[in-house]
């Protein structure tokens, strides 16, 4: 059947169970007794009520993580190979429950089931397997600095890591955070986004089944400012905070870190330039532009939200782009024919529509979309939206909308587009479409961003680092570089002189 609502939901019984906090290997009620509601963004129906962790609950979770770390149950009393087995087992269990988890992710976030099933879940599994392999490769080095001393380095886990993840890729962002942290032997306290906590809680159950020791993995659900997320970010006994989300929140986390000088890594917003030169494969670039901005309803930090078109191909490209976008199927993510689902929340829907008004007031031309579709008055939908006649200094081109809104900007040549592409406070990603390999390499060197795609978009692999320049944050997730985020280097000097 195309529409999964017409058959029994795999996660139906699980959704009925109380959604508690995972602290020290047990599912516990919040001390305050408070719960918050989680809704299906496609139908606005209640999915579940989830525990809201207060300050006392966060304290308990951090204390459990601290005890687990200090007694060495995961990094000293277990071998690296045993740690690896826990991560491999978790990956296997996620794979075994792939259909259930994909369904849960789509219900919670709204994204099309084909994205959840064929992108999010497999990428989550691959990430855990990649970092399982790293557990046995965390090496120090010997340094011949002085003949009177034997000097070497040790790579050690940091300790208690607080991790705050966003709502756009809930299970995948959890894997990006858990994978390297656990591979290094840290203990973690995870705070999922309040809009989408369900897949994290289900994978928390699988983590216990996989054999992670008590206290190594803790999950505290709740709200952000003045609540769970802030309590975790401000906690004196947390050694590191890893955050993915909005840049203003990232700034607050950095400010909170000053008191204890805890380590911080940030993956924040973006306003990626997607640049198409006249010598590009136009049809491929049109498909890439659609993937770049409408994947996950545009709720992607590296979305190609600024489309730069070289003037000779502008009209041809726009004709093909509008034709394809006009045929996109929008609806419930559980419908297997859906290509674009709802936004994650009413708040997000209203934010996006407010930017449509701002863009029109600033003089941009609405080429398509910009409204809630008539056929979807229930749910948080926004039609795929494209603006032309955009200038790079307009708010629609400078500020992160985080929705299916594309700003199209014409350009005249490499120098012109390089300057415009960099004239933004973010620097997470960018893309170029050209048949000229010299031009592609030159562009890649000019653009101030952490990831550059050439003749492709939204390509990822656990082995390849990801992160930003400027206001897009600092630190690199994925690849060997993320090991640096979750480990300390210790130098040891042994006197061997006479």
N, C-alpha and C positions, 0 to 999 in steps of 0.2 A: 504493500500500500504506500502511496505517496505521502499521505498525511498521517503522521505518527499519533495524532490525537485520537484517531479512529481505532487504535488498538491499545491494549493495556500498557501503561507506562512501566518501564523496567524499574524505575526508582520510586514508584508510587508508595509502596510500603515503607521504604526508607524515609520518605518525606514526612510520614505520619509520626515518626519517632521524635522525642525531645532532642533539640539541638543544644548540647551542653558544651562546656569548655574542656579542652584536653590539658590537664595539668598533672605532671608526675605519673604519666601512664594511666590515668583514670579520667573518665568523663564525669565532670562535677557540675553542680548547679552554681550559678553566680551567687555570691554572698548577698547581693541586694535583692535577688529574686526577679530582677528586671530582664525582660526579653524584648527584642525588636522584631518587626515584621519584614519579611522578604517577599517581593512580588514578582510575578511573571510579567516582564515588560511588554509582551505581545498581547496579553489579555487583561492585565491589571488585576489578576486574581492572586489571592494569597497562596504562596508556596509553603512557607514554614515560619515558625517563630524561633528566633535564635537568641541564645544567651548574650546578654550585654555585660561584658567584663568591666568591673569597676577597679578602682585603685588597689583595693585589697586583693582582688583576683590576679591582677597583673603582678603584684608583689609576690604572691604565692607561686606564680608561673616562673618568675625570675629566680626566686629562691630554689625552686626545684631544678631549674637549669643550672644554677650555680653549684648545687650539691652534686649533680650528675657530672659536672665538669671537674670539680675539685677532687672527687674520689677516683676520677680517671676511668670510669666504667666503659667509656666509649673510645678513648684515645690511648690509654695506657694498659688497661686490663683486657682490651680486645686487640688482636693483631690487625694490621692494615687489611689483610685478606678477609678477616671476619667483618670488618666495616664494609668492605666491598660487597660481601654476600648480602648484607642488609639492604644495600642500595639496589643490587641486582634483583633481589627478591621483591622489593617494592615496585620496580619497573615491571617485573613479570605479573604482579598482581594488578597493576593498572592496566596492563595489556589484556589480562583475562576479563577485566570489568570494563572494557573499552566502550561497549555500546551503552551501558548504564551511565558511565561518566560523561560521555558525549551528550547524552540526553539531558543529564543534570546541568551541564554547562550551558546548553541551549535554553533550557527552561529559565535559568537564573540570569543569564546575560542577554539572551535574545538572538544571538548570532545564528546563522543558518546551520542546520544539523550537519551538512556536508563539510563545513569548516571545522566544527567541533570534532567530528568523527575522523576526518582525513588530514587535518592539520594539527589541531591542538593536542589531541590525545597521543598520536604518534610522536610528535615533537617532545611531549612531556616524557614519554618512555625513553626516547633517544637521549634526552638530557640526563636522566638518572643513570642510564647505562654508561654514558660518556664519563660522568664523574665517578662512577664505581671504578672505572679503570684508573682514575687518578689516585685513588687511595694508596696504591702500592708504588707510586712514582713521586712521592713527596720527598725529594732528596736534598741533603745539604751538600757542602763542598769542603775540600781541604784547600788551605791557602798557604803557600810557601812564602810567608812575609818575613820571617826571622828564623835563622837556623837554631836559635836557642829556645824556640817555642814550637810546639805542635799546635797549629791553629785550624779550627774547623767551624762550620756553621751547622746549626740545627734549624729545621723549619717546624714550628710548633703552632698549634691552633690558638686562636685569640682568646677564646673563652665563651662567654655568654653573648649570643648575637640576637638582637632584635630585628625582625624583618617585617616591613610594612609593604604590602603589595596592592596593586590597583585592581579595578573591576573589569578592564577590557580583555585581559587574557588570564583569568584567575588561576587555573591549574598550571599553565605554562610558566607564569611568573613565579609561582610557588616552586616549581622545579628549578628555575634559574637561580633562585635564592637557596633552596635547600641543598641542591646538588653539591656545589663547591664547599658550602659551610660544613656539611656532614662528612664529605670526603676528607676534609682537614681535621675532623675530630671535634668540632665545636658542638655546643648545645644551643638549640634555637628556641626562640619564642616568636611565633608567627602571628601577625595581625592581618587577616584578610580584609578586603574592602567590605564595608557594611552592605553594599548593594549585591555582592556576589560571594557570600561566604560558604556556599554549600559544597562545592567540589573540594575545597580545602578540608572541610570536616570529614567528608567521605574518604579522602586519601589519608587523613589522619588515622582513621580506623584501619586502613590497609597497612599503614606504617607500623602500627602495633602488631598486626598479624605478621609483618615481615621480620619482627624480632628486634626492633630498636629498643634499647634499654629504657627503663622508666626515667623520665626527666630529660632525656636527650631531645625529644620533640615535644613542644607545648604549643597549643593553639588558643589564642584569646580573641574571640569575636567581639565586635562592638563598634562604636562610632569613632570618629577621628578627633577633631578639635575639642578640647575640654573634656575628653573622654579617653577611651581605651588607647587609641593611637598616641595621643599626647602623653599619657601616663607611661607608656613604653619608651617613647623617645626621650623623656625626661628622667628615666630611672637611673639612679646613681650606680647601680650594680650591673648595668649592661655595658659590655666592653666595646660593642660596635652596633651601629644602626645601618641597615641597608634599606633604602627606600626607592620605590618606583612610583612616580605620580606627578602631580602638578608642581610647577616650579615655586610658587609661593609657599606651599607646604614644605618643600625642600629647604627653603631659606629658614623657616622656623625650626626645622630639625637641626640645621647647622648651628643656629643660635643656641638651642637647647644643649648642644654637645659641648659648649665652651666650659661649663662648670666642671666636668670630669675629663675633658679632652678625649672623650670616646671617639673612636674612629667612625667615619661616615663615608658611605658611597651612595651616589645619587644618579638615578636615570630619570630625567625629567622630560620636559616637553620638546616639541619640535615644530618647525615650519618648513618642511623640506622642499627644496626646489627640484622639480622634475622637468628636465630640459630636453627639448626635441629640436635637433638641427635639421636643416632642409635635406641633408643627405641620408637621413635615417630611413629605416623600413617603417613606413607610416602605419601600416596595419598592425604591426607588432607593437609600435609605440602607443597606438590607441588602446590596445588591450592592456598594455602596461600602465597607462594612465588610469584606466578603470580599476585595475587591481590596486594601484597606488592610493586611490582616494576612497573607494567604496568598499574595500575589504573590511569586514567587521564594522560596517556602517560608518566608516571613517574614524572610528574610535581607536586610533593607532597613533602612538607617539611619533612614528617615523612616516606618517601618511604623506604622500606627495600632494600636499594641498595647494602648492603654487606651481602651476603648469606654465612653463615658459615655452612659447612657440616661435621659431624663427619665422619672420614675416612672410617669406615666399610660400610657406606651406600652411599658414594660419587658417585660411578659409577651407581648404580641403580637409585638414585635420578636424576642424570643428564640425564639419558636415558629417564625417564618419563617426566622430565621438558622440554627437547628439543622437544619431540614428541608433547606435548600440545602447546608449543609456536609456533611450526611450523604450527599449524592449526588455529591460531588466525586470524580473519578477520580484515584487516586494510582498512580504507577508510574514506569517508566523515562521519562526526558525525551525519548528518541528516539521514543516512541510518540506519534503525533500526537493521540491522544485524551486524553493525560495532562493534568490540570489542576494537579497538584502533584507535584513530583518528590522526590528525596532531599535531605537536607542535604549540605553540601559535603564533610564529613569525619566520621570516627568521633568525633573530639574534639568537633565541634559537636553531633553527635547526643547524646553523653553529657552535654554541658553543658545542652542543652534538657531532657532527661529529669530531670536533677538539679533543675531549677527546677520541674518538675511535682511532685516530692516536697516541695520547699520550700513551694510554694503550699498543698498539702494540709495540711502540718503547721501552717501559719499560719491555717488555718480556711477557706480558699477551697473552693468546691464544684466538683468536676470535672464539667462538663456533657457533654463528649465528648472523645474522643481521649486523649492523654497516654501513649501507648504506641507501640512499634514494631509496625506492622501484621503480623498473622499471615501474610498472603500475601506479605510482603516481608521475610523474615528475612535475605536477602542484600541488602546495600546499607545506606545510612545513613538509613533512612526514619523519620519521626515522623508519626503521624496528626495531622490538623488538631485543635488542642486549644483548648477554650474553658473558662474558669473564670467562675463567677458568685459572688455574695456576696463580692466582692473589696472590700477597703477600700484607700483610696489610699495608706496608709502601709505596706502589705504589700510585701515585696521583689518580688513578681511585678508590682507596679505601679510600682516605683521603679527597678528595675535592668533593663538592656537584656538580654533573653533572646536576641534575634536568631534567632528561630525562629517556627514557626507556632503561637504561643501567645497567646491573646487574653484579657485581663482585663476583665471587664464590671463597671462601677461605676454604680449608680443615683445620680441627683441630683434636686434639687428646684427649681432655677431658675438664672437667669443668673449671679447673684452667687456662688451656691454652686459652680457648675461652673467658673467663671472662677478662683476661688481654688484649687480642687483641681487644675485643669489646669496651673496655674503652680507648684504645690507639688511640684516635681521638679527635679533638678539639670541636666537637659537642656533644650534649647530649639531643636530643629531644625525641627519642623513641627507642624501641627495642622489639624483640619478641623471644620467645622460644617455641620449639615444643618437647614435651616429655610426656610419660605416667607416669613418676615418679613425683608425686606431691611435694615430698621433694626437688627434684632437681629444680623444677620450682620455688618454693618459695626462694630457696637459690640463684638461678640466679637473680630473681627479686630484691633481696637485694644487689646483687653485682654490677649490672649495673647502671652507673651514667646517668640516663635519666629520663625525666618527665613522660613518659608513658611506661609501659611494658605490652605487650600482651602475653598471654599464650594459645597456641593452637588456635590462631586466629590472624587476622591482620586487621588494619584499622576499628576498631569498635569504634564508638563515640556515645555520648549522651549529650544533653545540660546540664545535671545535674552533669557530671563528668569533673573535671578540666583538662586542657590541657596546657602544656608549657614546657620549657626546662631548662636544666642545661648548664653550661659552655657557649660556644659561640652560643648556641641555644636561648639565651635570658633570660629574667626574667619577673616575673609576671605570673599569671595563668588566662587563659580565660576559660569561661564556668563554670558551677556550682556556688555555693555560693562564691567561692574564687574570682571570677571576680568582685563581688560587691565591694571588697576592692580596686580594680583598679580605681573605679569611684566615691568614696565617701571619705569624711573626718570625723574624729571623733573629736567631741568637748566635752570637760569636763566642767561641770557647778558646781560651789560651791555656795551654799546658806547658809548664816549664820543664824542658828536657836538657837545659844547659848544665854545665859542670858546677 
